[in-house]
Structures are given as C-alpha cells and as structure tokens.
C-alpha cells in the first residue's frame, strides 16, 4: 500500500497547485494535501470548482512508472475508492453510490464528487508525476449546476473532511496496490459494477456535436463503448454523458 503523508491547511489557492509546486521541487510520491477552503479551485476543462468550507478538497502526488495512457486510467481507480469511502461514511446510502463516466461519482443520480488528473511527461517519454485532485461535497453543493448535485449533508450525514480523507486514502492505497500488481482489469471490473447508465440509452455531448446510443461497455483503455442505432460501436474517449430523454 502507498504510504501517505497528509498535510492539512486552513486555506490554499488550490490543493492541486500546492501539490504541483511540491512535485516540481522534488517531493516524493505519497504527498497528500488537504485544504479546508480553496480560493481558486478548478475542475475539468478549467472550470471553477466551488470550494466552501466543510467539503473535501484533496490532492495527491503519484509517480507511477507507467505510460501516460496507462496513467489516464487512474481516474477510474480513484472513482472506485471514492465510492467505497462514501460507503464507509454513509452505510445507509450503499446501493445509491455510482460512478459516472469518465470521472464523477453520484449519489442517487446526483453528482457528489469530481476527479481531475494532471501530469507531466519526463524527457524519456514516461511520466514525471501525476496529480490527482479530488473534490467531494460533504456539507454543501452548488445549487445552480446544469446537472443534479448533492452532498452527504443532504442525506442527513455529517462528516468532517479530515475523517473522510482518512477513509479515502485507505481505499486509494488498496486499489493502487492492486493496480500495480494486477493491472487495470480489477479496477475496470469494480468500476463497471458501480457504473451509472450501463446498458441504457445515453447522450454523449462532445465539444461540437453529440452522440446517442446505448452505453454498452468500458473497454480496456477506459473508453466508453457506445452502441449506435445502426448496431455499430464507437469508442468515446472524452465527453459529458447524460441519460437520454
């Protein structure tokens, strides 16, 4: 299991930016930075991430000896670990916690967590480092999102960020160990067991178009396999997935 070195701050611009600064200064793998508040949190595609005190803002430093393509699959591993930490924090919600492709976690169909991976490639083409940013709505959730959102508090569960971080780091350590010894297959299996929308009709929104079809599977690279109306399958590597109307 990975040995974590957890450092907590009252306020940071961004936990991922702090980890980036430490990574570039030579910090070893296992650094975990938690902030009770962020002043410049961000999500996918540079979107701002609402960061009120009481939620979890956690970023991790990894230095895996894998290719960039293999490292990209870490988002599925982290999503599985988040679902298991939510099971520990809120046992009554088990069965309602799901993974939404490619990197969100839902409770009862509403987003409760997001994951953001950032990496730097070394001169030899391998990876220098990977930063894993994790945000979980423990106490608050944004009311004005284009998708349903929720928090543990909305389900009557009160959890401190530091406590949730402990459960999450334990599950992350377990899954990182399995990923390193067994590859992506067990991670993929665990993610599919929690997959939101698997086997159902979905809409995949791309930057300049959208696709409709059945969420058929997750392939070995982590791409969503979409079964189109004509019966063919298309691998989708990026996009936002929504239930078909």
HELIX and SHEET records of a PDB file:
HELIX    1   1 UNK A   15  UNK A   24  1                                  10    
HELIX    2   2 UNK A   44  UNK A   46  5                                   3    
HELIX    3   3 UNK A   68  UNK A   72  1                                   5    
HELIX    4   4 UNK A   74  UNK A   89  1                                  16    
HELIX    5   5 UNK A   91  UNK A   93  5                                   3    
HELIX    6   6 UNK A  152  UNK A  155  5                                   4    
HELIX    7   7 UNK A  161  UNK A  182  1                                  22    
HELIX    8   8 UNK A  185  UNK A  193  1                                   9    
SHEET    1   A 7 UNK A   5  UNK A   9  0                                        
SHEET    2   A 7 UNK A  31  UNK A  35  1                                        
SHEET    3   A 7 UNK A  56  UNK A  62 -1                                        
SHEET    4   A 7 UNK A 127  UNK A 136 -1                                        
SHEET    5   A 7 UNK A 110  UNK A 121 -1                                        
SHEET    6   A 7 UNK A 104  UNK A 107 -1                                        
SHEET    7   A 7 UNK A  97  UNK A 100 -1                                        
SHEET    1   B 5 UNK A 233  UNK A 236  0                                        
SHEET    2   B 5 UNK A 224  UNK A 227 -1                                        
SHEET    3   B 5 UNK A 210  UNK A 218 -1                                        
SHEET    4   B 5 UNK A 201  UNK A 205 -1                                        
SHEET    5   B 5 UNK A 240  UNK A 243 -1                                        
END                                                                             
